[in-house]
C-alpha cells in the first residue's frame, strides 16, 4: 500500500516544484510510479505532514496557479485516498464508518489510530 502513498507524494512534490519554477519540465509521468518502500508509521506520517505543509506554503506564495492543475491534484489525491481507505479496511477487516453523517475527518483519524 505504500506505493499509492508515495505516488500521491510524488504528485504533490511535482506541484511544489512547479510552483517554485513554472518552466520546469519532467521527463516522465508518474502513471507507473508506485514504489514499495518500508517506513515506520511515525516516519511516514512526518514525511507526509512535511510535504503537505510545504505544498500549503507554496500555494500561499505562488503568484499564479493553474486552477485546472490544482483541481486535478485534489481530485487525483482524493481518488487514491479512497483506495487507501478501502484497502486498509479490507486488510484490517475494520469498518471505519467515518462518513455515515457526512465526511468526518476526526472520526476517520480516530478510527485509523
Buried (B, 14 or more C-beta within 10 A) or exposed (E): EBEBBBBBBBBBBBBBEBBEEEEEEEEEEBEEEBEEEEBEEEEBEEBBEEBBEBBEEBEEEBEEBEEEEBEEBEEBBEEBBEEBBEEBBEEEEEEBEBEEEEEBEEBBEEBEE
